[in-house]
Amino acid sequence: MKNFLKEWGIFILFIAALILSRIFVWAPVRVEGHSMDPTLADKEQIIIVKTTSIKNFDIVVAKEGKKNIVKRVVGMPGDTISFNNDTLSINGKKVDETYLKSFKKKFAKDKLQKTYSYNNYFQQLAASSAAFTTDSQGKANFTVTVPKGQYFLLGDDRIVSKDSRQVGTFSRNKIIGEVKFRFWPLKAIKFISNK
């Protein structure tokens, strides 16, 4: 037994630590759909960390019904968030959503018709949209007060994303973890920031 532990002890400890960290600290997740384009694409593989504190603009994985969704935190508990023709304000302070820059530019150019050429339904949604970010009734100007203990989550591709605008806010226990790393496809490997 002594010889066995001497030879295999470190390896066994490493495997045990890996298994425990996988259960309690991190998890692999597959992105499903286009709601986080262009930040994260359909079928990309990411790593989430379950033990981080959640801040505004973090990309998180949350439980929505029976499925896991990937979205961005845009409103913290108690925040008042307003959109006025694609300009975000949080608690009265304007915020530049730099991560939306490329899609907002394409929306202004051709209402994303070229970008959405792979999907007629997305093209129709974009063509009839009053702004890149609208509420569930299609209004470009709207205000939401996030209830205490809740988080307001939006996809980066606001035209096609089903998020807090339709399904409501998310409690902290519905947020599984923060997206930290993309490991697939190999050509797109990178750490993920909230910028």
PyMOL commands that set and color helices and strands:
alter all, ss='L'
color gray80, all
select helices_A, chain A and resi 2-24+98-110+120-127+164-167+172-174+186-188
alter helices_A, ss='H'
color red, helices_A
select strands_A, chain A and resi 26-30+45-49+59-64+67-75+80-84+87-90+93-95+141-145+150-154+170-171+175-184+190-191
alter strands_A, ss='S'
color yellow, strands_A
deselect
rebuild
show_as cartoon
